[in-house]
Amino acid sequence: MKIKKLLILTAITSLMIGCKRSEPLSDQKEITSFAILKSVNGEKIATDVSATIDGKTILIRLSEHADYENLIATFETTGSAVAIGDVPQISGVTANNFSKSPVYIVKAEDGTSVNYILQVSIDKSAPLRDFVFEKAKNSNLSADVTPTATNNYLATLIAAKSSPLVATFTTDALSVKVNGTEQVSGVTQNDFTKGVNYTLTMRNGKSYDYTVEVAFIDAQDISLIPKAVPHFTITLNDPAVTEIPSKDYYLDGTLEVDGKGVYDNYKGITQIKGRGNSTWSYPKKPYRLKLDKKSAICGMTSAKNWVLLANYLDPSAMIDAVAHKISNQLGLPFSHQFVPVEVTLNGKYRGTYLLTEQTEINPGRVDIDSKKGVILEFDQYYDSDPKFRSTPFNLPVMLKDPDMTDAKFGDWKKDFETLCTKVNQSLVGSNYVDDIDIESVANYILVYLITLNQEISHPKSIYIHKQEGGKWTMGPTWDFDWGFGYDKAGQHFVTSTAGTLLWRTDLSGGVGSAFFTKFLTDPRVTAILKKSWQKYRALKLPELMLFIDGYSAVITNAVAENSKVWSNTAQFPQKASAMKSWLTARATYLDTYINSL
């Protein structure tokens, strides 16, 4: 009986073994999931990355900053084995160079196989992103502040007193340091009163440097915003005169300045005459004052010669003030100082004027040696001797200051002609930079680009100066009545003019355009121009907007009085706002134009 049971058991076992051997081997060979996990790869990646499997293609996006030449994949498969070439692949263990798009070979139990192609797309995100100073982490801020980013340069203006700031940012970097100190987003505090340099070390070993600049400014401390509008009372020796009759000769009188409790009062002897070219033809006349002795008027450097600009075309009463503010912001040598004033002439109220400095060689003005220096003027009116037209370019050149002998003027003419000859040749690598300060050229052009003052194309009211042993230097800037789109539209601040090219050939044959655009063929000049614009756009343009707000607030009452006499400022509040809108649109245009140079 026992033998019989043993035989039956043996038969059943044999049958079961036979059945098992007859089952077919599996042909399953799919990859069902694929990922690169931070827990497996450590510092090689910033976050987990999951792939999409499309047929026999594995699609995965990796940051360009990841160490994708040495990554470990975690995957699931229905196959019996996975390999790349002859190298077996173990999920979560085997490392590969993903920059070479490896092919995964998946084998089934039955010996068949299938290829999965790994397609890696690289995410080109910036190393440092979403950089912001959050109000929640900086008690001195009234709102979040996001710096303007251009390549590896970030900058912003903050209308507050300076204090250390905490930056919040996004990055895939392995390490972010400032002066060797590790930075934690939303935690680490830095002193931004000087440029802060961030060094980012990426997971692939590459390094990037970023510079962050912050300009702190208290709205009460913005330079050149007047504290009040002084009143100038000019009394002529001849009480019968109701208007200055000529710009060719002076009339005698006295000047009394009411500083409104802000500036020093003044009373002294003066001479007065008309001034200007086209502006002299307008009903509201511009004036030139010549005091009997040097005096510091309205807080400006002591001098005899002063200018009162009538701004008859200007609906904002701020055009020249804003232009001179831009020149000062860009650091152009000897940029004009100015103060808005009201003027009464022989008992008759004449409205608001801009008091500013005469363009001349003098301490605090064009501060060079009058015996060894010169100011030349380019102007198509070509109405003052001595003068000459340059060869080449045919620039209309006149002596501005100082008076000198014909022989001395001939020496300066020869010197300037030498410069023009060099500028007329190829400028790339040229030594013409030994003769002219190209930083002043770039920044001078930038003032005219920002204001769209197409007078430069004639040219008109363009100044250049030099002292013996030095270089020709552009400036100071002057006369912006026809800027801000006026030359294009016949009125200022029309938004459609903000995208207008500065350079024109239909104005006096474009003589000025030909001369100044030649400098833009030199990469050294365009590099300075681009850098200046980048910095101005981020740090100085916001300050200019605050300047316009502050300046317009101070002159509001005076402009209201002016509007009772002259209609050009009747819409002053709207035009002040329109100026800011126009400048914003102009900046957008310049971003593209300057970058294209």
C-alpha positions in Angstrom: 0.0 0.0 0.0 2.8 2.3 0.9 4.6 1.5 -2.3 1.4 2.2 -4.3 1.1 5.7 -2.7 4.7 6.5 -3.3 4.3 5.6 -7.0 1.2 7.8 -7.3 3.1 10.8 -5.6 6.0 10.3 -7.9 3.8 10.3 -10.9 2.0 13.5 -9.8 5.4 15.3 -9.2 6.7 14.2 -12.5 3.5 15.5 -14.1 3.8 18.9 -12.4 7.4 19.3 -13.4 6.5 18.4 -16.9 3.8 21.0 -17.0 6.0 23.7 -15.6 8.7 23.1 -18.3 6.1 23.4 -20.9 5.0 27.0 -20.0 6.3 29.6 -22.6 8.9 32.2 -21.6 7.7 35.8 -21.1 8.1 38.2 -24.0 7.5 41.3 -21.8 10.1 44.0 -22.3 8.7 47.4 -21.5 10.1 50.3 -19.4 7.0 51.5 -17.5 8.5 54.4 -15.5 11.7 56.4 -15.6 13.0 59.2 -13.4 16.1 60.9 -12.0 15.6 61.2 -8.3 17.5 63.6 -6.1 17.5 61.1 -3.3 19.7 58.8 -5.5 21.7 61.5 -7.3 22.4 63.8 -4.4 23.9 67.1 -5.4 24.0 66.3 -9.1 20.4 67.7 -9.6 18.3 70.2 -7.8 14.9 68.4 -7.8 13.4 65.1 -8.9 12.8 64.8 -12.7 10.2 62.4 -14.1 10.3 61.3 -17.8 7.5 60.8 -20.3 7.5 57.5 -22.2 6.2 57.8 -25.7 6.3 54.5 -27.5 9.9 53.5 -27.4 11.2 57.0 -26.7 11.9 58.2 -23.2 11.6 62.0 -23.0 13.2 63.9 -20.1 14.0 67.6 -19.5 17.1 68.4 -17.5 18.5 71.7 -16.3 21.7 72.7 -18.2 23.1 73.3 -14.8 22.7 69.7 -13.7 25.6 67.2 -13.7 23.9 65.3 -16.5 27.1 63.6 -17.6 27.0 61.3 -14.5 23.3 60.6 -13.6 21.6 57.6 -12.1 18.2 56.6 -13.4 15.5 54.9 -11.4 13.2 52.9 -13.6 10.7 50.0 -13.6 10.6 47.3 -16.3 8.7 44.2 -17.3 11.7 42.7 -18.9 14.3 40.4 -17.4 17.3 42.6 -18.0 18.3 46.1 -19.1 21.6 47.2 -20.6 23.2 50.1 -22.4 25.5 48.4 -24.9 27.3 45.7 -22.9 26.8 47.5 -19.6 24.0 46.0 -17.4 21.7 48.7 -15.9 20.5 48.4 -12.4 17.7 50.8 -11.4 18.9 53.4 -8.8 22.6 52.2 -9.1 24.1 52.6 -12.6 25.4 56.0 -13.6 25.4 57.2 -17.3 26.3 60.2 -19.4 23.0 61.6 -20.4 24.5 64.1 -22.8 25.0 61.3 -25.3 21.3 60.2 -25.5 22.0 56.5 -24.5 19.9 53.6 -25.9 18.4 51.3 -23.3 18.2 47.6 -24.4 15.4 45.8 -22.6 15.5 42.0 -22.8 12.6 39.6 -22.3 12.7 36.1 -20.8 12.3 34.6 -24.3 15.5 36.3 -25.5 13.9 39.0 -27.5 14.8 42.7 -26.9 13.7 46.2 -27.7 15.5 49.5 -27.8 14.4 52.6 -25.8 16.0 55.8 -27.0 16.5 58.4 -24.3 15.9 61.9 -25.6 17.2 64.6 -23.3 16.1 68.2 -23.8 18.1 70.9 -21.9 16.3 73.5 -19.9 18.2 76.8 -20.5 16.9 78.7 -17.5 19.1 81.4 -16.0 21.4 80.4 -13.1 19.8 83.1 -10.9 16.1 83.7 -11.3 13.2 85.5 -9.6 15.5 87.9 -7.7 13.4 90.2 -5.5 13.5 92.2 -2.3 10.3 91.2 -0.5 8.5 93.7 1.7 7.8 90.8 4.1 11.5 90.3 4.7 12.6 93.9 4.6 10.9 96.2 7.0 12.1 99.4 5.3 10.3 98.6 2.0 6.8 99.7 1.3 6.3 97.1 -1.4 8.2 94.2 -3.1 11.1 95.5 -5.3 12.2 93.5 -8.3 15.5 94.6 -9.9 15.8 95.0 -13.6 17.9 92.1 -15.0 20.1 92.5 -18.0 22.3 89.4 -18.6 24.3 89.1 -15.3 23.6 92.6 -14.1 20.6 93.4 -11.8 19.8 96.9 -10.6 17.0 98.9 -9.1 16.3 102.2 -7.3 14.6 102.1 -3.9 13.0 105.2 -2.7 14.0 104.8 0.9 17.0 105.4 3.2 19.7 102.9 2.8 19.8 99.8 5.0 20.8 96.1 4.6 18.4 94.0 2.5 17.4 90.4 2.3 17.2 89.0 -1.2 14.8 86.2 -2.2 15.8 84.2 -5.3 15.5 81.0 -7.2 18.5 79.0 -8.5 19.6 75.5 -9.3 23.1 76.3 -8.0 24.9 74.0 -5.6 26.3 77.0 -3.9 25.6 80.8 -3.9 28.2 83.0 -2.1 28.9 86.7 -1.6 32.5 87.4 -0.5 32.8 83.7 0.5 29.6 83.7 2.6 26.9 81.2 1.7 23.7 82.9 0.7 20.3 81.5 1.7 17.3 82.8 -0.2 15.0 84.9 1.9 17.4 84.8 4.9 20.8 86.2 4.2 21.2 90.0 4.6 23.7 92.1 2.7 24.7 95.8 2.4 23.7 96.9 -1.1 25.0 100.5 -0.8 27.8 99.2 -3.1 27.4 96.6 -5.8 27.1 93.1 -4.4 28.7 90.3 -6.4 27.0 86.9 -6.2 29.1 83.8 -7.2 27.0 80.8 -8.2 28.6 77.3 -8.5 26.4 75.0 -10.5 26.0 71.3 -10.2 27.9 70.7 -13.4 30.9 72.5 -12.0 30.4 75.8 -13.9 30.5 79.1 -12.2 28.6 82.3 -12.8 28.9 85.8 -11.4 26.1 88.3 -10.9 26.3 91.9 -9.9 23.4 93.5 -8.0 23.3 97.3 -7.6 20.8 99.2 -5.6 20.5 103.0 -5.6 18.8 104.2 -2.4 17.3 107.6 -2.6 15.0 109.6 -0.3 12.5 111.5 -2.4 13.4 114.6 -0.3 17.1 114.3 -1.3 16.9 114.0 -5.1 19.4 116.5 -6.6 18.3 119.5 -8.5 14.7 119.6 -7.3 14.2 123.2 -6.3 13.0 124.0 -2.8 11.0 127.0 -4.0 10.5 129.3 -7.0 12.4 132.5 -6.4 11.0 135.8 -7.9 13.3 137.9 -10.1 12.4 141.6 -10.3 14.3 143.4 -13.0 14.0 147.2 -13.0 15.5 149.0 -16.0 17.0 152.5 -15.7 14.5 153.5 -18.5 11.1 152.9 -17.0 9.4 153.3 -20.4 10.8 150.0 -21.7 8.1 147.3 -21.7 10.2 144.6 -23.4 13.8 144.0 -24.1 14.3 145.2 -27.7 17.4 143.4 -28.9 19.8 140.6 -28.4 22.6 142.7 -29.8 23.0 145.2 -26.9 22.4 145.4 -23.2 20.2 147.7 -21.2 21.2 148.8 -17.7 19.1 148.1 -14.6 18.9 146.4 -11.3 18.1 142.8 -10.3 16.4 141.9 -7.1 15.9 138.3 -6.1 13.4 137.1 -3.5 14.7 133.7 -2.5 11.4 132.8 -0.8 13.1 132.0 2.4 15.0 129.2 0.8 17.7 130.9 -1.3 19.6 134.0 -0.4 18.0 137.2 -1.4 20.0 139.4 -3.8 20.0 142.9 -5.0 22.5 144.3 -7.5 23.3 146.1 -10.7 22.8 144.1 -13.9 22.6 144.5 -17.7 20.1 142.6 -19.7 19.6 141.8 -23.4 17.7 139.2 -25.5 19.2 135.9 -26.5 18.5 132.8 -28.5 18.0 132.0 -32.2 14.5 130.8 -33.1 13.4 131.4 -29.4 14.0 135.1 -29.7 11.2 135.3 -32.3 8.6 134.0 -29.9 6.3 136.4 -27.9 7.8 135.3 -24.6 11.4 136.4 -24.8 14.5 134.7 -23.3 17.1 136.9 -21.6 20.8 137.2 -20.9 21.9 138.8 -17.6 25.3 140.3 -17.0 25.8 141.3 -13.3 28.3 144.0 -12.4 30.2 141.5 -10.3 30.3 137.8 -9.8 27.5 136.6 -7.5 26.1 133.3 -6.3 22.5 133.4 -7.4 20.0 130.9 -6.1 22.7 128.7 -4.6 24.7 128.3 -7.8 28.4 129.0 -8.3 29.3 132.6 -8.4 29.4 134.2 -11.8 28.5 137.4 -13.7 26.7 135.8 -16.7 23.3 134.2 -16.3 20.6 133.0 -18.7 16.8 133.1 -18.3 15.1 130.6 -20.6 11.6 131.4 -21.5 10.4 127.9 -22.4 7.7 129.3 -24.6 7.2 126.1 -26.5 7.3 123.9 -23.4 3.8 122.8 -22.1 5.4 121.2 -19.0 7.7 124.1 -18.0 10.3 121.3 -17.4 11.8 120.2 -20.7 15.2 121.9 -20.3 15.3 121.1 -16.5 14.7 117.4 -17.2 17.3 117.3 -20.0 19.9 118.9 -17.8 19.0 116.5 -15.0 19.7 113.6 -17.4 23.1 115.1 -18.3 23.9 115.5 -14.6 22.8 111.9 -13.9 25.1 110.6 -16.7 28.0 112.5 -15.3 28.7 114.6 -18.4 31.4 117.1 -17.5 30.2 120.6 -16.6 26.4 119.9 -16.9 24.3 122.9 -16.2 22.7 123.7 -12.9 19.4 125.4 -12.9 16.5 126.8 -10.8 13.0 127.7 -11.9 12.1 131.4 -11.3 9.3 133.9 -11.9 10.2 137.2 -13.6 8.8 140.7 -13.4 10.3 143.2 -15.9 9.7 146.9 -15.3 6.6 146.1 -13.2 5.1 143.7 -15.7 4.9 140.0 -14.8 6.5 137.9 -17.5 5.9 134.4 -16.2 8.1 131.4 -15.3 11.6 131.1 -16.6 14.5 128.7 -16.1 17.5 130.3 -14.5 20.7 128.5 -15.7 24.3 129.1 -16.3 25.9 130.7 -19.4 28.0 128.2 -21.3 31.4 129.7 -20.7 34.8 129.0 -19.3 34.5 129.9 -15.7 35.0 128.1 -12.3 31.9 126.0 -11.6 30.9 126.1 -15.3 33.2 124.7 -18.0 36.0 124.7 -15.5 39.1 124.7 -17.6 42.0 127.2 -18.0 40.7 130.1 -20.1 44.2 130.7 -21.4 44.8 127.1 -22.5 41.3 125.9 -23.3 38.4 126.5 -25.7 34.7 125.8 -26.2 33.5 125.3 -29.8 29.9 125.3 -30.9 28.4 123.4 -33.8 25.4 125.3 -35.1 23.8 125.6 -38.6 22.9 129.2 -37.8 26.6 129.8 -38.4 26.2 133.4 -37.3 29.1 134.2 -35.1 32.8 134.9 -35.9 35.3 133.4 -35.9 34.0 130.3 -37.6 34.9 127.6 -40.1 33.3 124.5 -41.7 35.2 121.4 -40.9 36.9 119.2 -43.5 35.6 116.5 -43.5 31.9 116.4 -42.3 31.3 120.1 -43.2 30.4 120.8 -39.5 29.5 124.5 -38.9 32.0 125.4 -36.1 32.1 128.6 -34.2 34.1 129.9 -31.3 32.0 130.0 -28.1 34.6 131.0 -25.5 37.0 132.6 -24.8 37.8 135.5 -27.0 41.2 135.0 -28.7 43.4 136.1 -31.5 42.9 134.8 -35.1 46.2 133.0 -34.8 45.2 131.2 -31.6 41.8 130.3 -33.2 43.7 129.0 -36.2 45.6 126.6 -33.9 42.4 125.3 -32.4 40.9 124.9 -35.9 43.9 122.8 -37.0 43.6 120.7 -33.8 39.9 120.0 -34.4 40.4 119.3 -38.1 42.9 116.7 -37.1 40.3 115.0 -35.0 37.7 115.1 -37.8 40.2 113.5 -40.3 40.7 110.6 -37.9 37.0 110.2 -37.2 36.3 110.1 -41.0 38.4 107.0 -41.2 37.7 103.5 -39.9 37.3 103.8 -36.1 37.8 100.1 -35.2 41.0 100.0 -33.3 41.8 103.6 -34.3 44.0 105.8 -32.1 41.5 108.6 -32.5 40.5 107.8 -28.9 43.7 109.6 -28.0 42.2 112.9 -29.3 38.6 112.7 -27.9 37.0 111.3 -24.7 34.8 108.6 -26.1 32.9 108.2 -22.8 31.8 111.8 -23.1 30.7 111.1 -26.7 28.7 108.0 -25.7 27.0 109.7 -22.9 26.4 112.9 -24.8 24.7 110.8 -27.6 22.7 109.0 -24.9 21.2 112.3 -23.6 19.9 113.1 -27.1 18.7 109.6 -27.6 16.6 109.7 -24.4 15.2 113.1 -25.1 14.8 112.6 -28.9 16.4 116.0 -29.4 16.9 115.9 -33.2 18.7 119.3 -33.1 21.9 117.1 -33.0 21.1 116.1 -36.6 21.5 119.7 -38.0 23.6 120.3 -35.7 22.4 123.1 -33.5 23.6 124.2 -30.0 26.2 121.4 -29.8 29.2 122.2 -27.6 32.6 120.6 -27.4 35.6 121.7 -25.2 39.2 121.0 -24.7 42.2 122.1 -22.6 45.7 122.0 -24.0 47.3 118.6 -23.2 43.9 117.0 -22.8 41.2 115.5 -25.1 38.2 117.0 -26.9 35.2 116.4 -24.6 31.6 116.7 -25.5 29.4 119.1 -23.6 27.7 120.7 -21.9 24.3 119.9 -23.4 22.0 122.8 -24.4 18.6 123.6 -25.9 15.9 120.9 -25.8 12.8 122.9 -26.9 12.5 120.7 -30.0 13.0 117.4 -28.2 10.5 115.0 -26.7 8.9 114.4 -30.1 8.2 118.1 -30.9 10.3 118.0 -34.1 8.2 115.0 -35.3 4.7 115.9 -34.3 4.7 119.7 -33.7 3.8 119.0 -30.0 5.6 117.4 -27.1 5.0 114.0 -25.5 2.9 112.4 -28.3 3.4 108.7 -27.5 3.6 107.7 -31.1 6.8 109.7 -31.5 8.6 107.8 -28.7 9.8 105.1 -31.2 11.3 107.7 -33.6 14.9 107.3 -34.8 17.1 110.2 -33.5 19.2 110.6 -36.6 17.8 112.5 -39.6 19.3 113.4 -42.9 16.6 115.9 -43.9 17.7 118.5 -41.2 20.4 120.7 -42.7 21.5 117.7 -44.8 22.1 115.6 -41.7 25.6 117.0 -41.2 25.4 116.4 -37.4 24.0 112.9 -37.9 26.9 112.0 -40.2 29.4 113.1 -37.6 27.9 111.5 -34.5 26.7 108.2 -36.1 30.3 107.7 -37.3 31.2 107.1 -33.6 28.6 104.4 -33.4 30.7 102.3 -35.8 33.3 101.9 -33.1 32.6 98.9 -30.8 34.3 100.8 -28.0 31.8 103.6 -28.1 28.8 101.3 -28.5 30.0 99.2 -25.5 30.1 102.3 -23.3 26.7 103.4 -24.6 25.1 100.0 -23.9 26.6 99.9 -20.4 25.6 103.5 -19.7 22.0 102.8 -20.9 21.8 99.6 -18.9 22.7 101.3 -15.7 20.7 104.4 -16.5 17.6 102.4 -17.3 17.7 100.5 -14.0 19.0 103.1 -11.5 18.6 106.6 -13.0 15.4 106.5 -15.0 13.3 105.7 -11.9 15.1 108.6 -10.1 14.2 110.9 -13.1 10.5 110.0 -12.7 10.7 111.0 -9.0 12.5 114.2 -10.0 9.7 115.1 -12.4 7.1 114.5 -9.6 9.1 116.6 -7.1 9.9 119.4 -9.6 6.4 119.7 -10.9 5.0 119.9 -7.4 7.3 122.8 -6.5 6.5 124.8 -9.6 2.7 124.1 -9.7 1.6 127.5 -8.3 4.1 129.5 -10.3 3.0 127.7 -13.5 -0.6 128.6 -12.7 0.4 132.2 -12.7 2.3 131.8 -15.9 -0.8 130.3 -17.5 -2.6 133.5 -16.9 -0.2 135.2 -19.2 0.9 132.5 -21.6 -1.3 129.7 -22.8 1.4 127.1 -23.4 1.2 125.8 -19.8 -2.6 125.7 -19.6 -2.6 121.9 -19.4 0.4 121.7 -17.1 -0.7 118.8 -14.8 -1.6 116.6 -17.8 1.6 117.4 -19.7 3.8 116.6 -16.6 2.1 113.2 -16.6 2.4 112.8 -20.3 6.2 113.5 -20.1 6.6 110.5 -17.8 4.5 108.3 -20.1 6.5 109.4 -23.1 9.8 108.7 -21.3 8.6 105.2 -20.4 7.7 104.5 -24.0 11.0 106.0 -25.2 12.9 103.7 -22.8 11.2 100.6 -24.3 12.3 101.7 -27.8 15.8 102.4 -26.7 16.1 98.9 -25.2 15.9 97.5 -28.7 17.7 100.3 -30.6 20.7 100.5 -28.3 21.0 96.7 -28.1 21.1 96.5 -31.9 24.1 98.8 -32.2 
